[in-house]
Amino acid sequence: MKNNDKQKEIDVQNFVADYYEQVRYKNEHSIKYHNFWFEKMVNMAEPTGLILDNGCGTGELIAYLRNIGVTNVIGCDISENMLKHARQKTDRVVLADSESLPFESGTFDVVYVRALLHHLEDVPKAVSEVARVIKKGGRVVFAETNKSIINDIPRKIMKKGEHFSESHKNFDANELISVIGRSLKVEKVEYFGYFGYFLLGFPDINNIYRFFPFKKILTPLLIKTDSILSRIPFVKKLAFCIMVSAKKSEI
């Protein structure tokens, strides 16, 4: 990422960090959906050994892992304001550029990369950095934006707001899988996020859900519906997100 573009992205992330902490991860229905998201990622790669949360933001995944008994986690993010909030949950965070990670090669057993790559200019470089810092035989889970005919329009509309930089992008699933496959062995691909993702996940950007009645009943129903849709052929590829688990060669 060019220095000017990178600084713009840092500025945006510093700006949205307070919205994440004070709105997105304080809304009870949004929290339930993000915990559902975290659970999906953890199921794709068991959190064992030393773990890196690459692009940790305000530290919500780290907090989720701690709540299920996983504490050997380091977080990194390029935004100091994101880390200000993350430090309220853990002292094991580092200010870092994901295109040039400040860790020795072969440091981590598992890396989670959640909603990071679509903010970066040099995605192949960021993936190769993940491959470098993970141990042989280690596993990575990427959760990224998925471009489809259904979600492309709402993403373009939301991108026009001040919560997004020009670097923000949607990935063609095959292209993303190909990029990851250059550095790591892709093991599993899943699609994630439909009605619940749009209505529940981002009250700091889209707060339509506040107008819905019977939220105590509707929220788990939306989460269950998203889970079902992710298993239906053809329909599943319309998801807002794609999850890719990959492994570093043991050779």
N, C-alpha and C positions, 0 to 999 in steps of 0.2 A: 504494500500500500504506500503511495507517495506520501511524503511528510505532511503536506497540506491536507490531503484527504484523510489521513490518519488522525490529524488533530481535530478535524470536523467530526469524525466519528467519536473521538474521546469526549468532545464537547457535548454531543448528543447524549452519550451514555452518562456523563456527569449530570446532565439535566434530568434525564428520566429516572435516575436512581431513587430520588425521593418519592416519585410516583409509584415505583415498584414497592418500596418499603411501606409507604403510608396508605396505599390504595390496593394495588394488585395482591399483595400478600397479607393484607388485613381483612379483606373481604372473605367471609366464611365459605361462600360458594366457590369462589376462585381458588381458595386454598384446597378445597376438596378435589377440584379438577387437577390442579398441579401435583398434588400427592398421587393421584391416579397416573399422571404422566411419569412422575419419578418411579413409581412402582413398575411401570412398563420397562423403563430403562434398566432398573436393577434386575428385573427378570431376564433381560437379554445378556447381562454379564454380571455374575455374582460378585459383590463387593468384597474381595479378599485381598490381603496383603496391603501394600501402600497404594493409595488411590489419589488420583489427580482429578479435581473438578476444574476443567479448563474453560475459562470464561465463566467464573462462578457467580458473577453479578453480586447480588445482596446476600448470597450464602444460603439460599433456601434448600438447595439439594444437600448441602452439607448438614443443615439442620435436620432434614428428613433422614439422612443416613445415621446421624447420631441418635435419633429417636428409635431406630430399629437396631441399635447396638453397635453401629459401625463408626469408629472414632479416628481411625488412622487415615485421615483425609487432609490433603493440602488443596487449597483453592488459589487460583490466580485470575487476575482480571486487569485490563488496561485502564480502567476507570477508578480513580482514587475515591470518588464519591460512592461508587458501588462498594468498594472495599471498606469504606467507613461504616456502612451498614453491616457488611459481612463480619466485621470485627466484633460486633455485638453478639455474634453467635459462635465465633471461633477465633483464636489468635494465630491460626495456621493458614494465613493468606499472604500472597505475594503480589506486588504490583508488577505486571509482566505483559509483554507483547506476545500474543499467541503465534505470530509469525516468526518469533525468535525467542523460544522459551528459555528461561535462565536455569535449566536443570541439566544435570549430567545425563549422558546417554544411558539407557537401560535402568532408569531410576524406579519406574512405577510398574505395578502389576496390572492395574486397571485404570483406564482413563474414561471419564464421561465428558462428552462435548455436546452440551445442550444449547441450541439456538445461538451458536457462535459463528459458524462459517459464513452464514449469509450476510454478516456484517463486514467481512474481510474482502480486501481486493485480491490478494494472492492466496486463493484457497488451496491449490496444490502445495504451496510452501507450508501452510499451516498444518495440513495433513501429514506432510513429511516430518514436521517437527514432532507431532504426536507419535509417529512411528519411531522416531529417534529416541524419545525419552522413555518409551515403554520397554519392558524387558522382553527377551525372546519368549514367545509363547503367551505373552500378555494380551489382554483383550481391551477393545475400545468400543464404546457405543456413541454414535453420532445421532442427534435428533435435529433435523433441519427442515426448513420450509420446502414444501412440495408444490410445484407448479401444475395446476390442472385447470380445465376450462371453467370449473365451478368456483374455485377460490381465487383465481387470478384477478378478477375485477375488484372484489372487496379488499384484497391486499393493495392494489394500486390506489384505491381511494384512501385507505388508511395511511399509505406511505406519504401522502401529500401533507400530513400533519407534521408538527414540530418534534414529534417523538421519533422520527426516522431521518437518517442521513441519506445522501445520494448513493452510498455504497450498498444499502440494503437491497437484497435481491431474492428472487424465488428460484429454486433449482429444478431443472428437468431431472427427474429421478434417475434416468439412465446415465446422464452426464455426471451426476454426483457419485453414483456407484462406481463409475469408471475412474473418477479422480481418486476415490478412496482405494480402489483396487490397484492403483499404481504403486502404493506404498505398503498396503496391508492386504491380507486375504479376507475378502468379504465372506462372511458366514451366513448371515441372515438379514433379510429385508422385511420390514413391517411398515404398514401405513397407520397413521394415528391422527385423530382430530377431525370432528365433523360438526354437528350442531352444538354439542357441549363445548367444544373448543372455542367456537365463535361467540357463543352466548355467555359462557362462564369464565373463560380464561383470562380476559383482559379488560377488567372494569375501568382501568386507568385510560384505556383508549376507546373502548366501546362499552357503554354502560346501559345498553338496551334492556338488559335482564332486570333492572330495577323496576320495570313496569309489569313484570310477570307475577301473577298470583301463585300461591301454593308452592313456594320455593322449596320448602322442606321435603315435599314429595317429588317435585319436578327435577331438582338437582341430581339425585341418584338415578332417576329415570334417564336423564340426558347422558350421564356417564355410562350407564348400561347400554344405551342406544349406540353411543360411539364405539363401545367395545364390540357390539354385534356387527356394525357396519364395517369395521376393520377386518372382518373375516369373510365378507361376501365378495366373491370374484367380480372383477370389473368395477363394482361400486367402491371398493376399498381404495383404489388408486385416485379417487377424487379427494382424498384427505388433504387437510391443510399441512400435515407434516409427514415426513418419511424418517424412519429409524433404521439405521444400518449398524449391525454388529460386525466387528472385524477382529482379526487376530494377527499378531506379528509372528512371522515364521520362526520356528525353533532352531533352524539351521544357522 
